[in-house]
Amino acid sequence: MTDEPASLTDHHLREALRHLKEAQDGDLRKTNAIALEQVSNTVSMVLREHSEDGE
């Protein structure tokens, strides 16, 4: 079961949006650091995939 790179990128970007939505819906004082970390990780994964695709 292999995903196409564009599909993986789409998945990770949707995950980032979901994390941001959860942070907005919750108590931002408690979830802000976790949401930022998760979004950062997601964006890093997307960038890593794009750099691997270019090699």
N, C-alpha and C positions, 0 to 999 in steps of 0.2 A: 504494500500500500504506500505509494509515493505521491506526494502532493506536488503540483506544479509550483515553481517559485512564485509566480504571481498570486497563486492561491494562498501560499504561506504568508506572503506579505500582507495580503488582504486580511487574513486571519489575525495576524499580529497587530495590525492597525485597529481592527475591531476590538481586540482585547484591550488596547490602550484606551480606546473610547469608553469601553465598559468600566475600566478602572476609574477613569475620571468621573463618570456618571455616579458610580458608587460613592466616591468621595463627596460629590455634590449632594447626594441624597442623605448622607450620614452626618455625623458630627465631625466637621472638618478639623477640629483641634485634635481629634483622636486618629483620624484616618489619613490626614494630609501626608505624613511622612511615609506611610505604607503605600499610598497611591502613587506618590512621586517615585518611590523605588520601583514599583511594578511598571509604571510607564517608562521609566528610564531603562529598565531591563528589556521591555518590549521594543523600544526604539533601537536599543543596541543590537538586539537580535535581527531586526529588519535591516539595519545598516550592514551587519556582518553577512547576511544572506546576499545583499546587493553586491558587496565586495567579492564574495565567493563566485557569484554569477559572472562577474567581469573578468575573472582569471582564466 
